[in-house]
Amino acid sequence: DKGYDSDAFVASLENRKCKAVIPPKRNRKVQRDYDKHLYKERHLIECFFGKIKNFRRVFSRFDKTAEVFMGFLNFVGSLIWLL
């Protein structure tokens, strides 16, 4: 999303060894390069998070510990992948 196109944000992602796939704003003086094909594929991730949020236990976060929550996320991800 173009709202996150700041040099500081992109630098913080690069410090974490992440690849920023953020299209630059039109009014930037120096346009950054980004992977346009990979940016178009982001809808798959957004749809996946939408499917995960259909599970009440995930969006309400009933689990007390992070380990149990991550275990359920793994289960839900596997279930979505199988269906």
LINLINGI-V561172 format. One record per residue. N is the residue number from 1. RES is the residue in one small letter. SS is DSSP state (helix for helix, strand for strand, loop for the rest). PSI is psi in degrees with one decimal (999 if undefined). Layout:
n;res;ss;psi
N;RES;SS;PSI
N;RES;SS;PSI
This chain:
n;res;ss;psi
1;d;loop;138.6
2;k;helix;-18.5
3;g;helix;-20.9
4;y;helix;16.8
5;d;loop;69.6
6;s;loop;149.3
7;d;helix;-37.5
8;a;helix;-41.8
9;f;helix;-43.8
10;v;helix;-38.7
11;a;helix;-39.0
12;s;helix;-34.7
13;l;helix;-41.8
14;e;helix;-32.6
15;n;helix;-27.9
16;r;loop;9.9
17;k;loop;32.9
18;c;loop;150.4
19;k;loop;121.1
20;a;loop;119.5
21;v;loop;66.2
22;i;loop;122.4
23;p;loop;141.8
24;p;loop;153.0
25;k;loop;153.7
26;r;loop;-28.8
27;n;loop;11.8
28;r;loop;140.1
29;k;loop;-43.2
30;v;loop;113.1
31;q;loop;128.7
32;r;loop;153.3
33;d;loop;147.4
34;y;loop;160.0
35;d;loop;102.7
36;k;helix;-37.1
37;h;helix;-44.4
38;l;helix;-35.2
39;y;helix;-36.1
40;k;helix;-21.2
41;e;loop;-3.3
42;r;helix;-19.2
43;h;helix;-27.1
44;l;helix;-41.1
45;i;helix;-42.5
46;e;helix;-38.7
47;c;helix;-38.4
48;f;helix;-45.2
49;f;helix;-34.0
50;g;helix;-39.8
51;k;helix;-38.3
52;i;helix;-38.5
53;k;loop;-7.8
54;n;loop;-18.9
55;f;loop;116.2
56;r;helix;-35.9
57;r;helix;-28.4
58;v;helix;-51.1
59;f;helix;-20.0
60;s;helix;-18.2
61;r;loop;63.8
62;f;loop;-22.1
63;d;loop;142.0
64;k;loop;-37.2
65;t;loop;155.9
66;a;helix;-32.5
67;e;helix;-43.0
68;v;helix;-40.6
69;f;helix;-45.2
70;m;helix;-34.8
71;g;helix;-42.4
72;f;helix;-36.7
73;l;helix;-39.5
74;n;helix;-41.7
75;f;helix;-46.8
76;v;helix;-41.5
77;g;helix;-41.4
78;s;helix;-40.9
79;l;helix;-44.3
80;i;helix;-40.3
81;w;helix;-37.8
82;l;helix;-32.6
83;l;loop;999
